[in-house]
Amino acid sequence: MTGRLPANPSGGLLSKGEPLGASALGQVVELTLQLRGDAGPRQVPGARTGLAHTVGRGANASVVVLKR
């Protein structure tokens, strides 16, 4: 994964499927793997900050920022 600001190295919900009710959790798991350096072939070199953003029904939304 290269580029100044790599986005969506896991392929997102299109590649993993929609874990109904747990989309944000799946994103946070991916961020954690990236920041720990445990993401395998989709690892973003030198990952230091991660952002997960999910919008659900109605006014439900979540934003999570993790830093190393």
For each residue, the residues with C-beta under 8 A, 3 or more apart:
1: 6 9 42 43 44 45
2: 6
3: 6
4:
5:
6: 1 2 3 9 44
7:
8: 11 12
9: 1 6 30 34 39 42 43 44
10: 15 16 30 39 42
11: 8 14 15 16
12: 8 15 16
13: 16 17 18 23
14: 11
15: 10 11 12
16: 10 11 12 13 19 26
17: 13
18: 13 23
19: 16 22 23 25 26
20: 23
21:
22: 19 25 26
23: 13 18 19 20 26 27 54 56
24: 27 28 52 54 62 64
25: 19 22 28 29
26: 16 19 22 23 29 30
27: 23 24 30 31 52 53 54 64
28: 24 25 31 32 52 64 66
29: 25 26 32 33
30: 9 10 26 27 33 34 39 50 52
31: 27 28 34 35 50 51 52 64 66
32: 28 29 35 36 66
33: 29 30 36 38 39
34: 9 30 31 37 39 43 44 47 50
35: 31 32 47 48 50 66 67 68
36: 32 33
37: 34 43 47
38: 33 43
39: 9 10 30 33 34 42 43 44
40: 43
41:
42: 1 9 10 39
43: 1 9 34 37 38 39 40 47
44: 1 6 9 34 39 47
45: 1
46:
47: 34 35 37 43 44 50 68
48: 35 67 68
49: 65 66 67 68
50: 30 31 34 35 47 65 66 67
51: 31 63 64 65
52: 24 27 28 30 31 62 63 64 66
53: 27 61 62 63 64
54: 23 24 27 61 62
55: 60 61
56: 23 60 61
57: 60
58:
59:
60: 55 56 57
61: 53 54 55 56
62: 24 52 53 54
63: 51 52 53
64: 24 27 28 31 51 52 53
65: 49 50 51
66: 28 31 32 35 49 50 52
67: 35 48 49 50
68: 35 47 48 49
